[in-house]
Amino acid sequence: MDYPIQFPAQLSSHLRALRKTRGLSQAQLGAVLGVGPTRITRIEGDPAAISVEQFLSVLNALGVQMVLRQPAASAAATIQAKTTTSTTAKRRRAAKTSNEPW
């Protein structure tokens, strides 16, 4: 099953749900990772505060993997349009305030 993540805060609930789905307590997951249950509590509370290496270790211990997937075509086009508009606007502002030719 896919668990789309768009914001770091979403990781917290997903990690907790994955652990519970596997029937693991925080102490049991900590034992697998070689850390205490307090560390698991902190990781679940703020998963963005750990390194990518640690994050991948947690995912591995939970029996899941991270997959990078491009968004659907319409979402990708929206992102590209926003990026292009933002870049163009920045260039125009810079051109107004600078005598630089580029």
N, C-alpha and C positions, 0 to 999 in steps of 0.2 A: 504494500500500500504506500502511496506517496503522501508526504507531509510537507506541503509547500510552505516555505519560510520566506517571508518578505521583510520581517523586522526582527532584530535581535531578541526582543522581549518574547517572541513566540517560541523561542527555543526552550525556555524554562518549562512551560506546560508540556511541550512535546517530550522533553527528556524525562520528566516525572512520569508521564503516561506510559512511555516505552518501558521504563523500569518496572512500573506496577504491572503492566501487561505481561512482562517476563516473570512476574512473581518474585521479584527481588526486593529486599528491604534496602535501605540506604547502607546499612552495615554490610550486607552481602555484596552489593555492588562495590563498595569501598574495598572489601577484601580482595575481590577480583582485580581491582586496579592498584592495590597496595597502598591505599589511603584510608583514613578513618571516616566514619559516617558524617562527622562535622564537615569534612571537606566536600562530601557529596551534597550535603545540604547547601553549602555555599555555591557549588557548581550549578545545582538546579535553580538556585535563587538568582544567580547572575552568570549564565554560561558565557557571556561575552567577555568575562574577565579572565578566561583561561586561554592558553595558547592553542593554536590550531592542532599541534601535535597531541596535546592533552584531550582536546575535543574529539579528535579522531579515535583516540584510545577509548574514550567513553562510548562512542558510537559502536566501536568494535565489541566492547564488553556487552553492549546491549543487543548485539547481533544484527545491527543495521549498518548501512553505509551511506556516505554522502554522494549524491549525484548532482552534477551541474547540468542544467537543462536550459536551453534558450526558451524565452517566453513565446507564447503563441504569436503568430505573424502580426496580428492587430496590436498586441501589446508592444512588440518590438518596434513597430512603425511609430507608435506613440512616443516611445522612449527616444527614438532617433529624431523625431520631429522636435521634441522638447530640447534635446541636446543641440540640434542645429539652430533653433531659434535663440537659445541661450548664448551660444557661441557668436552668432551674428550680432546680437544685441551688445555683447561685451566688446566686440570689435568696433562697432559704431561709436560706443561711448569712449573707447580708447582713442579713436580717430579724432573725435571732437576735442579731446584734452591734450593731444600730443601732435607735434609737428613731424613725427616719424612717418615715413611713406608706407609702412606696413603695419 
